[in-house]
Amino acid sequence: MLSLLSELPQYWADGAVRALEGFRRGMSDSYPVEDDPPPLTPYKVIYEGGKVSLRHYPAKGARHATPLLICFALIKRPYILDLLPGRSLVETLTKNGFETYLIDWIPPNRSDTWRGFDAYVNQDIDNAAHAVMEREGVEQISLLGYCFGGLLSTMYTALHPENIKNFIPLTLPFDMSVRDIPTNNLMDRMSEDTVNLITSVYGNCPAAIMKAGFTSMSPVHHALDKYVGLYRNKQTPGYSTMFELFEHWMNNDVPLAGQIFRELINSVFKKNQVAQNQFVAGDRKVELKNIACPVLNVVADHDDVVAPRSSLPFIDAIASRDKANLTFPTGHVGAIVSSAAQKKLWPQVCNWLGEHDA
């Protein structure tokens, strides 16, 4: 215990340096994506347009007919999906024979303040989907959306159902009336005047503002536990490397375009318009009944970012006959980086996709 106490100050100091570096990245007008660590799995950028840089990770071995497009969140960098061997979702998908495409969102700058859900969903995701379909010679794709990317993907599947063969939302923030976690309570306290003030001053919502809000709501013991875990496992092969990569990602918050920030807080979080079939992207209402393709809704039982009770009702709101909730005992990020998820959760998802490939 004395040894741990003597090393904690250095752990805290290192954490403070990472946080300051994250603040620098998040406040830059041109976000430094070159600060991302090198990828584990090789890829090729096959399309760029709008705010999309579309990556292709080739399948290994026998390949499935239907390509898979991953829509990541706008507020984080996507390398969390491909960190280390045995902890990479991209690695798992390609090894299971899926031609895997990933939307690497280009961070917004001051010229992008106008970008709302319409631009990201009806333009960017739609262009990415068609780029995949054209390259693969298919008329439909499978779509996987993680967290905020799941929300974007839900809107896209409802607005463009003809393009989606199978849909997998992962830790989807759907029913915003659920108040099981601090995040939604934070959004409640962010008034429309505050949102307008932020965007009028900065244009976009700086990453530091969202980060500060979420950090202030986090229990202190979470921050302490991770350093205790690092101390206890510092001799475990690979643990320190994983810790450093994960901490780097945790401090890689990306600014949010001004218009989508306003729509997210005022219409999605506060008014719960998506769950109530009232949200309008551009000039089209997002009608959940338009989602009739097979759906596998993946929920993390111990999620403290998106409450499970917010995700679970999704399958009751859509028209699909082939639909199911798949729950797994992990946290929000553990669903994509834990070795347990790669060994037990994702084989189930891959089997489901394989069964729905024909």
Steps between C-alpha positions, in 0.01 A plus 500: 500500500783741584655428161171576327461829688853601406432437129153654480627861469694407186195322357291810566766724341511283188123513484504879526744522208273279288201714592681821401602344169138402444391858574749628241368262236138578577546877484695498171305639205656230284489188716839317486392153386869424445524456878311170468713192573592281200232249394524133586314382188607635158233691308452705186301823474264437208288817515515850645221755488319736735624401844561134413826318453388146415738219595495147357634205698507191271346174620727209576425148383154410371307824460133575549299653217368800693753770599480660844514876553587627851376844601705628793414786736572861403655599832786248521771361274433148361832329576341351814355242258849377405734533799687176561495135386216317672332830590416627153145495365632563149733202532214277620268605216755456222614162636136391481486579130335843495605770257510773763462870429533773764386860491791699642330833567710802402482739799311825432661842479347847509362465148287203610279666761195457272526121499207327665354150493381558144856554375649208693219252431345587164824610338807350667376155607298468180806578286709252701236228464481549124880499474503160671218362288664616178840358597355165609244473220205455738165672546496489883745504788499404866533798734646506852479819705675554833353737763450843334583322175211267583268799521621626162464148358146465636400819322666382180331159508161666553555757225673272247370148579548380143879505549522301826484121506582451870530755780698463823472790746760469778441678836237717331379814684134471402245579772624824652228505764710247694692670779705206631838665438641848571552592134132561426462705816792712380320562171188603692697779666636632170242760401429609146654840581818325616515294182451810286764690698756223448441485126487878459837537674682199356301412190529130584481340842860465625593152613613640835147610589347156452800338667478730803132424542541123485809505724323702766231234518742206531547342843846567645552131575500423126809717451668345804411142404671520163832603656472230764440255215804631314719459809380147568541390138814690401688171459223340293609479135318751285307663785699824510485532119125454501466749785699768316308452175166506677590812700613672180164419343308615808665840459435518126172689501397656170303826459138472392365709212282782629169405335512131591592599856187718522281227350649231723441689824173677425314247284651158573598514867248750637193428286573132426380557144667196342326252730173685444528501118505879496858576397551662159831473314499755221144487374429135586357356820688207652229232505617196696232283340703523179763273660387156387834323437645244744629678813731380775503757782819448705479630858772516766353396834741715706500805271544823697504725191180381329252348741391149394138602563547770237614247237271203565168656383634561150384167357145569617494826304591359158308293244756222458371147555850357530632692800659428836687653792842350567626590849851440626647554850744781422531877502463757223857477372557143616253393232761582236840473671477224760645159418180344642288689247727393212482136612132475595291796381627565149497136387125512571467818293707352218289184501184711481638699209607182327155348537349816349749521215304302241 
